Amino acid sequence: MRPPFHSPPLRIFRKRSAKEDILAQWRTGDFESDDKALRRVGKTIGEIMPGILQKLRIEQRQSETEILQVWKNLIDPTLTAHANPTGIRNGTLFVTVDSSVWLDEIVRYRRKEILLRLQSAFGPQLVQRISYRVG
């Protein structure tokens, strides 16, 4: 018994331009997809940069750097010798203190003063609270 005859699927080809014919003969093949890739329109640098800067979190890193600079200028030098900001996330500034004695001093007597100074320099949205830890 013979298998039923199946005709190959019909392919619809568009008519190539003279340029495409010559290029296909010269290349000894049809590289139409390569030509399409070369014809794609690229994006301008102005369209690309905002996305790149957002992925790199440039604004956040700039704020962190500014906080480090302002920390040393606004806060008492004896305090900055024992406490340093280590990062900021979601409005919380993380500060590492070198001993539990200084942590107790800051938390009991200086916490509100430090927070108010930083909020006056950066606004209440950037630094909403401060988290201290010994490290």
C-alpha positions as CSV (number, residue, x, y, z in Angstrom):
1,M,0.0,0.0,0.0
2,R,1.3,3.4,-1.0
3,P,1.3,6.3,1.3
4,P,-1.0,9.1,0.2
5,F,0.6,11.8,-1.9
6,H,1.3,15.0,0.0
7,S,2.2,18.1,-1.8
8,P,4.9,20.3,-0.3
9,P,3.6,23.5,1.4
10,L,3.3,26.4,-1.0
11,R,5.6,29.3,-0.3
12,I,4.8,32.7,-1.4
13,F,7.8,34.7,-2.4
14,R,7.8,38.4,-3.0
15,K,9.5,39.7,-6.0
16,R,13.1,40.8,-5.2
17,S,14.4,44.1,-6.4
18,A,17.3,44.3,-8.9
19,K,19.6,45.2,-6.0
20,E,18.6,42.2,-4.0
21,D,19.1,39.9,-7.0
22,I,22.6,41.3,-7.7
23,L,23.6,41.0,-4.0
24,A,22.2,37.5,-3.8
25,Q,24.3,36.5,-6.9
26,W,27.4,38.2,-5.7
27,R,27.1,36.6,-2.2
28,T,26.1,33.3,-3.6
29,G,23.3,33.2,-1.2
30,D,20.3,35.1,0.0
31,F,21.1,37.2,3.0
32,E,17.9,39.1,3.2
33,S,17.7,38.8,7.0
34,D,21.1,40.4,7.3
35,D,20.0,43.3,5.1
36,K,17.0,43.8,7.3
37,A,19.2,43.8,10.5
38,L,21.3,46.5,8.9
39,R,18.3,48.6,8.0
40,R,17.0,48.7,11.6
41,V,16.9,52.2,13.0
42,G,18.9,52.6,16.2
43,K,17.9,54.6,19.3
44,T,19.5,57.9,20.1
45,I,21.6,58.3,23.2
46,G,18.9,60.5,24.7
47,E,16.5,57.6,24.5
48,I,19.0,55.1,26.0
49,M,20.6,57.0,28.9
50,P,17.6,57.4,31.2
51,G,17.1,53.7,31.3
52,I,20.8,53.0,31.9
53,L,21.0,55.7,34.7
54,Q,17.9,54.2,36.3
55,K,19.4,50.7,36.3
56,L,22.6,52.0,37.8
57,R,20.7,53.9,40.4
58,I,22.8,57.0,39.9
59,E,20.4,59.4,41.7
60,Q,20.4,57.1,44.8
61,R,24.2,56.8,44.8
62,Q,24.6,60.5,44.4
63,S,22.3,61.1,47.4
64,E,24.3,58.6,49.5
65,T,27.6,60.4,48.6
66,E,26.1,63.7,49.5
67,I,24.9,62.3,52.9
68,L,28.4,61.2,53.7
69,Q,29.8,64.6,52.9
70,V,27.1,66.5,54.8
71,W,27.4,64.0,57.8
72,K,30.9,65.1,58.4
73,N,30.1,68.8,58.1
74,L,26.8,68.9,60.1
75,I,27.4,66.4,62.9
76,D,29.7,66.9,65.9
77,P,33.3,65.7,65.0
78,T,33.6,63.6,68.1
79,L,30.4,61.8,67.1
80,T,31.5,61.3,63.5
81,A,34.7,59.7,64.8
82,H,32.6,56.9,66.2
83,A,29.5,56.7,63.9
84,N,29.4,56.6,60.1
85,P,26.5,56.2,57.6
86,T,26.7,52.9,55.7
87,G,23.7,53.2,53.4
88,I,20.2,54.5,52.8
89,R,17.1,52.5,51.7
90,N,13.5,53.5,51.6
91,G,14.0,56.6,53.7
92,T,16.0,54.9,56.4
93,L,19.6,55.9,56.9
94,F,21.7,53.1,58.3
95,V,24.5,54.2,60.7
96,T,27.2,51.9,62.1
97,V,28.6,52.9,65.5
98,D,31.9,51.5,66.7
99,S,30.9,50.7,70.3
100,S,27.8,50.1,72.4
101,V,28.7,53.0,74.6
102,W,28.5,55.4,71.7
103,L,25.4,53.7,70.4
104,D,23.7,54.4,73.8
105,E,24.9,58.0,73.8
106,I,23.5,58.6,70.3
107,V,20.2,56.9,70.8
108,R,19.5,58.5,74.2
109,Y,20.7,62.1,73.6
110,R,21.5,62.8,70.0
111,R,19.1,60.9,67.9
112,K,16.5,63.6,67.3
113,E,19.2,66.3,66.8
114,I,20.9,64.3,64.1
115,L,17.7,63.4,62.3
116,L,16.5,67.1,62.3
117,R,19.9,68.3,60.9
118,L,19.8,65.7,58.1
119,Q,16.2,66.5,57.3
120,S,16.9,70.2,57.1
121,A,19.8,69.5,54.7
122,F,18.0,66.9,52.5
123,G,14.3,67.2,53.2
124,P,12.1,64.9,55.1
125,Q,11.5,62.5,52.2
126,L,15.1,61.3,51.7
127,V,15.9,60.7,55.4
128,Q,12.7,59.7,57.3
129,R,14.4,57.7,60.1
130,I,17.8,56.5,61.2
131,S,18.8,53.0,62.2
132,Y,21.8,52.6,64.4
133,R,23.8,49.4,64.9
134,V,27.1,48.4,66.4
135,G,29.6,47.1,63.9
